[in-house]
Amino acid sequence: MTDLVDTVQKQEIVDGDGNLDSLVELFDITLPGYDSGDAAGTFYLFNGTDLEQAGNKIEFAQNDYEAIPIQITGIEIASSGAIARPTLTVANIPVLTKTRDSSETVLQSIRNDGSLNLPFERNDDLIGTRVVYRQAFLSDCNTDAATPNELPTQTYYIDRISSENNIFVTFELASPMDLERVTIPARQVIGQYCPWQYQGRDLGFGGGCTWRYKESEQHRFFRKDDTEITGTINAWSSTYNSPNGYSAGDIVKTTDVSTSRVQIWEALFDNYGKNPETNRQYWKRIDLCGKTMNSCKIRFQGNNSDNTLNTEVPLPFGGFPGSKKFK
């Protein structure tokens, strides 16, 4: 593990002309719920591990790859036997950045202040993440070419957490053909529970949940247990109650500038100037869906004033497959 912490992994190779070149490893990481190439959910990383130089980048295929401690092992290609399940070891970002003291900046430049504002709070959130592993010669990087030379790519998905400590987390990867419980058709039918991403259709996450995300289109906000979030919900302010800021338990709302998407947050700790959208170690989102039929009804059939439901309003078709009656 010393190599992973202290060095940038480069395999030195001499080409046919006797020139010294290096083989670099690149990783395209696409979080669950996002399409490949989506700037909000795809991150480009390479194994550059000097934290003082974390701002260094490698340009490849017109994407900027950020330096971070990351390493893949166990890749095998065989014509018979079980499909290989490599391991991906990476810096434990949720732990290394979970600090309430702004003077502790172990990986703060990577998560909060740099260009990698990673939208996850726990390593468990990465289950299902798509990982594209690339290898290319350093001479083919930093050329601004749209389709530079590279070795054949390999695609995996994060299947489980193999081990973790305060510094590193190791994930077990699975081939797309070897994912656990994969079926044809791929959709799993589970009675009583909605399989779709909450508010997913209009936000580009896929699925058929059409519940609105703009404040003007919602009648009320609800928690995961379907209880209403009551009281006045003020917009988050970077200068609120200066210099003391927000207290644990305070509730605020944020509005995304590009999509007008409104989210409701509850403070986990006392904090000042910590935007919930980019400092999620201080906040948790509370306007979530319970994924049940009742959760769907109170949103689509509810109103502004009471708990009466208008049952003539249809729910999104297909969200609750009627599997029970076929048992």
C-alpha positions as CSV (number, residue, x, y, z in Angstrom):
1,M,0.0,0.0,0.0
2,T,3.0,2.3,0.3
3,D,3.2,2.6,-3.4
4,L,-0.4,3.7,-3.5
5,V,0.1,6.5,-1.0
6,D,3.5,7.8,-2.0
7,T,3.8,7.5,-5.7
8,V,2.1,8.0,-9.0
9,Q,1.9,4.5,-10.5
10,K,3.7,4.7,-13.9
11,Q,5.0,1.7,-15.8
12,E,8.1,2.9,-17.8
13,I,8.2,1.4,-21.3
14,V,10.7,1.9,-24.1
15,D,9.1,2.2,-27.5
16,G,10.5,0.9,-30.8
17,D,12.5,4.1,-31.3
18,G,14.2,3.8,-27.9
19,N,12.2,6.6,-26.4
20,L,11.1,6.2,-22.7
21,D,7.3,6.4,-22.2
22,S,5.0,5.6,-19.3
23,L,1.7,3.7,-19.1
24,V,-0.8,5.5,-17.0
25,E,-4.1,4.2,-15.5
26,L,-7.2,6.3,-15.9
27,F,-10.7,5.7,-14.3
28,D,-14.1,7.0,-15.5
29,I,-16.4,6.8,-12.4
30,T,-20.1,7.2,-13.1
31,L,-22.3,7.3,-10.0
32,P,-25.6,5.4,-9.8
33,G,-28.5,7.4,-11.3
34,Y,-26.4,9.2,-13.8
35,D,-25.7,8.6,-17.5
36,S,-22.1,8.2,-18.6
37,G,-20.6,11.5,-19.5
38,D,-23.0,13.5,-17.3
39,A,-20.8,16.2,-15.8
40,A,-22.8,16.1,-12.6
41,G,-22.3,12.3,-12.0
42,T,-19.1,11.3,-13.9
43,F,-15.7,11.8,-12.5
44,Y,-12.3,11.3,-14.2
45,L,-9.5,10.1,-11.9
46,F,-5.9,8.9,-12.2
47,N,-3.6,7.5,-9.7
48,G,-1.8,10.7,-8.5
49,T,-1.4,10.5,-4.8
50,D,0.7,13.4,-3.6
51,L,-2.0,15.3,-1.7
52,E,0.0,18.5,-1.9
53,Q,-0.2,18.2,-5.7
54,A,-3.9,17.0,-5.8
55,G,-4.7,19.8,-8.2
56,N,-2.5,18.2,-10.9
57,K,-4.4,16.8,-13.9
58,I,-4.0,14.6,-16.9
59,E,-6.0,15.5,-20.0
60,F,-7.2,12.5,-22.0
61,A,-9.9,12.3,-24.7
62,Q,-10.7,16.0,-23.9
63,N,-11.5,15.1,-20.2
64,D,-9.4,16.3,-17.3
65,Y,-8.4,13.4,-15.0
66,E,-7.9,14.5,-11.3
67,A,-5.1,13.1,-9.1
68,I,-6.3,10.9,-6.3
69,P,-5.1,7.7,-4.5
70,I,-6.7,4.9,-6.6
71,Q,-5.6,1.5,-7.7
72,I,-7.1,-1.6,-9.4
73,T,-5.9,-5.1,-9.0
74,G,-7.0,-8.6,-9.9
75,I,-7.8,-8.0,-13.5
76,E,-7.8,-11.4,-15.4
77,I,-9.0,-12.4,-18.8
78,A,-9.8,-16.1,-19.3
79,S,-11.8,-18.1,-21.7
80,S,-13.1,-20.5,-19.0
81,G,-13.9,-20.5,-15.3
82,A,-15.4,-17.8,-13.2
83,I,-15.4,-14.2,-14.3
84,A,-12.7,-12.2,-12.5
85,R,-13.8,-9.8,-9.8
86,P,-11.1,-7.2,-9.4
87,T,-10.7,-4.9,-6.4
88,L,-10.6,-1.1,-6.5
89,T,-8.8,0.6,-3.7
90,V,-9.3,4.3,-3.3
91,A,-8.9,7.1,-0.7
92,N,-11.8,6.9,1.9
93,I,-13.1,10.3,0.9
94,P,-16.2,10.3,3.2
95,V,-14.0,9.7,6.2
96,L,-11.1,11.9,5.2
97,T,-13.3,14.9,4.6
98,K,-15.8,14.4,7.5
99,T,-14.5,17.1,9.7
100,R,-16.1,20.1,11.3
101,D,-12.8,21.9,11.7
102,S,-12.0,23.9,8.6
103,S,-8.3,23.7,9.5
104,E,-8.2,20.0,8.9
105,T,-7.8,19.9,5.1
106,V,-6.6,16.3,4.5
107,L,-8.6,15.9,1.2
108,Q,-10.7,19.1,1.5
109,S,-9.2,20.4,-1.8
110,I,-10.5,17.3,-3.6
111,R,-14.0,17.2,-2.1
112,N,-15.0,20.8,-1.2
113,D,-12.7,23.4,-2.7
114,G,-11.6,21.7,-5.9
115,S,-13.5,20.6,-8.9
116,L,-14.5,17.2,-7.4
117,N,-17.6,18.0,-5.4
118,L,-18.6,14.4,-4.9
119,P,-22.3,14.0,-4.2
120,F,-22.2,11.1,-1.8
121,E,-21.9,10.8,1.9
122,R,-21.1,7.1,2.6
123,N,-19.2,4.5,0.7
124,D,-22.4,2.4,0.6
125,D,-23.7,5.1,-1.8
126,L,-21.2,3.9,-4.4
127,I,-22.7,0.4,-4.8
128,G,-23.7,0.1,-8.4
129,T,-21.2,2.7,-9.6
130,R,-19.9,2.2,-13.1
131,V,-16.1,2.1,-13.4
132,V,-14.3,2.3,-16.8
133,Y,-10.7,1.4,-16.5
134,R,-8.4,2.8,-19.2
135,Q,-4.7,2.5,-19.9
136,A,-2.8,4.8,-22.2
137,F,0.8,6.0,-22.8
138,L,1.6,9.3,-21.3
139,S,2.7,10.6,-24.7
140,D,-0.9,10.2,-25.8
141,C,-2.2,12.3,-23.0
142,N,-2.4,16.1,-22.8
143,T,-2.9,16.3,-26.6
144,D,-6.5,17.6,-26.7
145,A,-7.3,14.7,-29.1
146,A,-10.9,13.6,-29.1
147,T,-10.0,9.9,-29.8
148,P,-6.4,9.4,-28.6
149,N,-4.7,6.0,-28.7
150,E,-5.4,3.7,-25.8
151,L,-5.4,0.1,-24.8
152,P,-8.8,-1.8,-24.8
153,T,-11.0,-0.4,-22.0
154,Q,-12.6,-2.6,-19.4
155,T,-15.9,-1.9,-17.6
156,Y,-17.0,-3.0,-14.2
157,Y,-19.5,-2.1,-11.5
158,I,-18.9,-1.7,-7.8
159,D,-20.6,-4.7,-6.2
160,R,-19.7,-4.5,-2.5
161,I,-17.3,-3.1,0.0
162,S,-14.5,-5.6,0.6
163,S,-12.8,-3.6,3.4
164,E,-12.3,-0.1,4.7
165,N,-10.4,1.9,7.3
166,N,-9.9,5.6,8.0
167,I,-7.5,6.0,5.0
168,F,-8.6,3.6,2.3
169,V,-11.7,1.7,1.1
170,T,-11.5,-1.4,-1.1
171,F,-14.4,-2.3,-3.4
172,E,-15.0,-5.6,-5.1
173,L,-15.9,-5.1,-8.8
174,A,-18.1,-7.2,-11.0
175,S,-18.3,-7.5,-14.7
176,P,-21.6,-6.3,-16.2
177,M,-22.3,-10.0,-17.1
178,D,-21.6,-11.2,-13.6
179,L,-23.6,-8.9,-11.4
180,E,-25.5,-10.6,-8.6
181,R,-29.2,-11.3,-9.3
182,V,-29.0,-10.1,-12.9
183,T,-32.1,-11.3,-14.8
184,I,-33.6,-11.0,-18.2
185,P,-35.6,-8.8,-18.4
186,A,-33.4,-6.7,-16.0
187,R,-36.2,-5.0,-14.1
188,Q,-37.1,-6.7,-10.8
189,V,-40.7,-6.8,-9.8
190,I,-41.2,-6.3,-6.1
191,G,-44.8,-6.0,-4.9
192,Q,-45.8,-2.9,-2.8
193,Y,-42.6,-1.0,-3.4
194,C,-41.7,1.5,-6.2
195,P,-38.5,0.6,-8.0
196,W,-38.0,4.0,-9.7
197,Q,-35.6,6.8,-8.8
198,Y,-37.5,9.5,-6.8
199,Q,-38.1,12.5,-9.1
200,G,-36.0,10.6,-11.6
201,R,-37.6,11.2,-15.0
202,D,-37.3,14.9,-15.4
203,L,-33.9,15.0,-13.7
204,G,-32.5,12.5,-16.1
205,F,-32.1,9.6,-13.6
206,G,-34.3,7.3,-15.6
207,G,-37.5,5.5,-14.5
208,G,-41.0,6.8,-14.5
209,C,-41.3,8.9,-11.3
210,T,-42.7,12.2,-12.5
211,W,-43.1,13.8,-9.1
212,R,-42.2,17.5,-9.5
213,Y,-39.1,19.1,-8.1
214,K,-39.8,22.8,-8.4
215,E,-41.3,24.5,-5.3
216,S,-44.1,26.1,-7.3
217,E,-45.2,22.7,-8.5
218,Q,-45.3,20.9,-5.1
219,H,-48.1,21.3,-2.6
220,R,-46.2,20.1,0.5
221,F,-42.9,18.5,1.4
222,F,-42.7,15.1,3.1
223,R,-40.2,12.9,4.9
224,K,-39.3,9.3,4.1
225,D,-41.9,8.1,6.6
226,D,-44.5,10.2,4.8
227,T,-44.9,12.8,7.6
228,E,-45.1,16.4,6.5
229,I,-42.2,18.8,7.0
230,T,-44.0,21.6,8.8
231,G,-43.2,25.1,9.8
232,T,-41.6,27.9,7.8
233,I,-38.7,26.6,5.7
234,N,-36.3,29.4,4.8
235,A,-33.8,29.4,2.1
236,W,-30.2,28.5,3.2
237,S,-28.0,31.6,3.5
238,S,-24.3,31.7,3.7
239,T,-24.5,34.6,6.2
240,Y,-27.3,33.4,8.4
241,N,-26.9,34.3,12.0
242,S,-23.4,35.5,11.6
243,P,-21.0,34.4,13.0
244,N,-22.7,31.5,14.8
245,G,-24.6,30.1,11.8
246,Y,-27.0,27.2,11.9
247,S,-27.6,24.8,14.8
248,A,-28.1,21.1,14.7
249,G,-31.7,20.3,13.7
250,D,-32.3,23.5,11.8
251,I,-34.2,23.0,8.5
252,V,-33.5,24.9,5.3
253,K,-34.2,24.6,1.6
254,T,-31.9,25.0,-1.4
255,T,-32.7,25.7,-5.0
256,D,-30.5,24.6,-7.8
257,V,-29.8,27.5,-10.1
258,S,-29.8,25.5,-13.4
259,T,-32.8,23.2,-12.8
260,S,-34.8,25.1,-10.1
261,R,-34.8,21.8,-8.1
262,V,-35.7,22.4,-4.5
263,Q,-34.4,20.2,-1.7
264,I,-35.0,20.3,2.1
265,W,-32.1,19.8,4.5
266,E,-31.7,19.3,8.2
267,A,-28.4,20.3,9.9
268,L,-26.5,17.4,11.5
269,F,-24.1,19.8,13.3
270,D,-23.7,23.4,14.2
271,N,-22.2,25.1,11.1
272,Y,-21.6,28.4,9.4
273,G,-21.4,29.0,5.7
274,K,-21.6,25.3,4.8
275,N,-23.9,25.0,1.7
276,P,-25.9,21.7,2.0
277,E,-25.5,21.0,-1.7
278,T,-21.7,20.8,-1.5
279,N,-21.0,20.2,2.2
280,R,-23.2,17.1,2.9
281,Q,-21.2,16.0,5.9
282,Y,-23.0,18.8,7.8
283,W,-26.5,18.2,6.4
284,K,-28.9,15.5,5.5
285,R,-31.7,15.7,2.9
286,I,-35.1,15.0,4.5
287,D,-37.6,15.5,1.6
288,L,-37.4,11.8,0.5
289,C,-39.9,9.2,-0.7
290,G,-40.8,6.1,1.3
291,K,-41.3,4.2,-2.0
292,T,-44.7,2.8,-0.9
293,M,-48.1,3.3,-2.4
294,N,-49.0,5.7,0.4
295,S,-45.9,7.8,-0.4
296,C,-47.0,8.0,-4.0
297,K,-50.6,8.9,-3.1
298,I,-49.9,11.8,-0.7
299,R,-47.8,13.4,-3.4
300,F,-49.8,12.9,-6.5
301,Q,-53.3,12.9,-5.0
302,G,-52.7,15.3,-2.1
303,N,-53.5,19.0,-1.7
304,N,-52.3,22.1,0.1
305,S,-54.7,22.2,3.0
306,D,-55.5,18.8,4.5
307,N,-54.9,15.0,4.2
308,T,-57.8,14.4,1.8
309,L,-56.7,12.4,-1.3
310,N,-58.2,12.9,-4.8
311,T,-58.3,9.2,-5.9
312,E,-59.3,10.2,-9.4
313,V,-55.8,11.5,-10.0
314,P,-53.8,8.5,-11.5
315,L,-50.5,7.4,-10.1
316,P,-47.5,6.9,-12.5
317,F,-48.2,3.8,-14.5
318,G,-45.9,0.9,-13.7
319,G,-44.5,2.2,-10.4
320,F,-46.3,-0.5,-8.4
321,P,-46.5,-3.7,-10.4
322,G,-49.5,-5.8,-9.2
323,S,-47.4,-8.9,-8.5
324,K,-49.3,-10.0,-5.3
325,K,-52.5,-11.1,-7.1
326,F,-50.5,-13.4,-9.3
327,K,-48.9,-15.4,-6.4
